[in-house]
Each structure stands twice: as structure tokens, then as C-alpha cells.
Amino acid sequence: MENIINALNIKKQYGDQTALNIESLTVKNGEIFGLAGNNGAGKTTLFSCLLDLIRPTTGEISIKDKPVNKNSEWKKITGSYLDENFLIDFLTPMEYLKFVAGSHDVNSNDIPQMLEPFKNFMGEELLNSKKYIRDLSTGNKVRVGITGAMFWSPELLVLDEPFAHLDPSSQIKLKNLLKEYNEKTGAAILVSSHDLRHVTDLCSRIVLLHEGLINKDIKTSTNTLQELEEYFSVG
Ligand SMILES: Nc1ncnc2c1ncn2[C@@H]1O[C@H](COP(=O)(O)OP(=O)(O)OP(=O)(O)O)[C@@H](O)[C@H]1O
């Protein structure tokens, strides 16, 4: 299967500190890729370089063979939610979703049907809430952000710690939603998480970052949760 992401010799330096140092990383079409690592390991830095939110000090990341800092084609096929900065505070959830739809050339008549698979995760109440996003709870902001990243069916989905801030029911719903989305659309999904059980349940492959370096690259199996627990118990 073809690679949707190719990263080569990616280094991100902050003064003397190396936040990221990845010789080579590829992600295949359709892969559910998990990124784990302790605080400061470089997970958000990697996703930020991938989405061209920060520039690596050296090296290049490409989506579908086009460097993300030189060509913006990737934006048409990439849905992402890293943090609250992805939202628009003065819009209601539905106004925000309509805004996202508009930026991806989705016909507004198609929006209700496209939101159908997300109703269970987002909940009717939040979907139709007249509150501005700035007045929502942190968990509800996350639900709006993730739905906004996905409902227009991107081929590549990038979510930074999507399970954090969600209540247990929403975490389980999200896990099922992501699995179903991957099966239905064949999209590649990149997820970072501190929840070892969720990444193991969800991801077909898990990369462990430590101080900016790839320490392990694991194909998920029945032993993976135990392997991760042992790895992090000494970390
Ligand atoms: N703007 C910045 N200036 C200086 N150092 C930074 C900056 N952004 C990130 N770093 C450093 O880069 C390293 C990697 O941070 P990053 O946020 O990518 O880690 P993370 O794996 O996402 O951590 P967490 O699990 O806590 O979210 C950390 O040591 C962090 O302090």
C-alpha cells in the first residue's frame, strides 16, 4: 500500500534543546497510527510539523508526496484537531460546522446527512446548541472540534490527544466512531494519546517517542498493551 505521509530527517530545535529528531517515518494509506510518549516526548511537535503549523529546523514532511510547506493540496484531504485554536469562539457549534463545510466546498444542503454518523458522538443537544463555542465545556469543545475535522470525510485525519477531556462514554463512542470511519472510508488516522488501552484497541500500529526520537514502532498484537505497560512502568 502507498504511503500517505513521508517524513525524512525531521529535526525541531528550540535553542539547545532538540524537541524532535526523526530520521524517517512513513504512514500508509488506511493505517490507524498511534503516537505515545511521556510529556514532552515530541508528539504535538510532530503533528504541528505535519500540519505546517511550525516548521522543522531541518528535513521535510510530505503528504501524498508533496511537501506540506511548499504545496497546500494536502489541506483539501486532511482533517485535524490539535487544540482549541482550531475552533472559532464566537460561533455556535452548527455555525462552526457550516464554516468548515464551506471551506471544503461541501454543499450546505448535504450537511445534515453528513452529520448523521456523528450525532451519537456529538449529541443532538450540543449539535443544536445556541451557545457560542467559547462558552462550552472543554469536553464539548473537543467534540465539536473532532466532528469538524471528520464529517466532510478527509482521507487523512490527525487528532492530538482526542480522548483527553472526554467523559468515558464519549471516549468509547469516539473509539468506535474512528474504527468505523476507517473501515468505511479507508482514511489514514493519526492519533496521539496517553491512554495505552485506547491506542491499543484502536491503532494497527503504535510509535513510541522518547525525547524526540522514535524508540519503538510496534504492529499492534494481543501482547501490545502489556508491552506498553512494561515500557512505561520504567519510564
Ligand atoms: N515553542 C516552544 N519553545 C520551546 N520549547 C518548546 C516549544 N514547544 C515545544 N517545546 C518543547 O519541545 C518538547 C516537545 O514538546 P511537545 O509538546 O511536542 O511534547 P508532547 O509529547 O506533545 O508532550 P505532552 O504529552 O505533554 O503533550 C518539550 O520539551 C517542549 O518543552
Ligand as a Chemical Component Dictionary entry (heavy atoms), coordinates in Angstrom:
data_LIG
# 
_chem_comp.id                   LIG 
_chem_comp.type                 NON-POLYMER 
_chem_comp.pdbx_formal_charge   0 
_chem_comp.three_letter_code    LIG 
# 
loop_
_chem_comp_atom.comp_id 
_chem_comp_atom.atom_id 
_chem_comp_atom.alt_atom_id 
_chem_comp_atom.type_symbol 
_chem_comp_atom.charge 
_chem_comp_atom.model_Cartn_x 
_chem_comp_atom.model_Cartn_y 
_chem_comp_atom.model_Cartn_z 
_chem_comp_atom.pdbx_ordinal 
LIG N1  N1  N 0 7.623  26.952 21.475 1  
LIG C1  C1  C 0 8.487  26.202 22.167 2  
LIG N2  N2  N 0 9.612  26.716 22.673 3  
LIG C2  C2  C 0 10.493 25.957 23.356 4  
LIG N3  N3  N 0 10.337 24.643 23.589 5  
LIG C3  C3  C 0 9.227  24.063 23.101 6  
LIG C4  C4  C 0 8.244  24.805 22.371 7  
LIG N4  N4  N 0 7.254  23.940 22.001 8  
LIG C5  C5  C 0 7.607  22.739 22.490 9  
LIG N5  N5  N 0 8.779  22.794 23.154 10 
LIG C6  C6  C 0 9.491  21.680 23.802 11 
LIG O1  O1  O 0 9.547  20.592 22.891 12 
LIG C7  C7  C 0 9.430  19.364 23.583 13 
LIG C8  C8  C 0 8.348  18.530 22.945 14 
LIG O2  O2  O 0 7.079  19.088 23.284 15 
LIG P1  P1  P 0 5.702  18.503 22.750 16 
LIG O3  O3  O 0 4.631  19.455 23.170 17 
LIG O4  O4  O 0 5.811  18.159 21.328 18 
LIG O5  O5  O 0 5.579  17.146 23.587 19 
LIG P2  P2  P 0 4.339  16.158 23.755 20 
LIG O6  O6  O 0 4.858  14.778 23.526 21 
LIG O7  O7  O 0 3.207  16.594 22.909 22 
LIG O8  O8  O 0 4.002  16.348 25.293 23 
LIG P3  P3  P 0 2.622  16.249 26.133 24 
LIG O9  O9  O 0 2.371  14.783 26.322 25 
LIG O10 O10 O 0 2.970  16.911 27.413 26 
LIG O11 O11 O 0 1.552  16.941 25.356 27 
LIG C9  C9  C 0 9.173  19.688 25.047 28 
LIG O12 O12 O 0 10.386 19.581 25.766 29 
LIG C10 C10 C 0 8.724  21.131 24.994 30 
LIG O13 O13 O 0 9.057  21.807 26.181 31 
# 
loop_
_chem_comp_bond.comp_id 
_chem_comp_bond.atom_id_1 
_chem_comp_bond.atom_id_2 
_chem_comp_bond.value_order 
_chem_comp_bond.pdbx_ordinal 
LIG N1  C1  SING 1  
LIG C1  N2  SING 2  
LIG C1  C4  DOUB 3  
LIG N2  C2  DOUB 4  
LIG C2  N3  SING 5  
LIG N3  C3  DOUB 6  
LIG C3  C4  SING 7  
LIG C3  N5  SING 8  
LIG C4  N4  SING 9  
LIG N4  C5  DOUB 10 
LIG C5  N5  SING 11 
LIG N5  C6  SING 12 
LIG C6  O1  SING 13 
LIG C6  C10 SING 14 
LIG O1  C7  SING 15 
LIG C7  C8  SING 16 
LIG C7  C9  SING 17 
LIG C8  O2  SING 18 
LIG O2  P1  SING 19 
LIG P1  O3  DOUB 20 
LIG P1  O4  SING 21 
LIG P1  O5  SING 22 
LIG O5  P2  SING 23 
LIG P2  O6  DOUB 24 
LIG P2  O7  SING 25 
LIG P2  O8  SING 26 
LIG O8  P3  SING 27 
LIG P3  O9  DOUB 28 
LIG P3  O10 SING 29 
LIG P3  O11 SING 30 
LIG C9  O12 SING 31 
LIG C9  C10 SING 32 
LIG C10 O13 SING 33 
# 
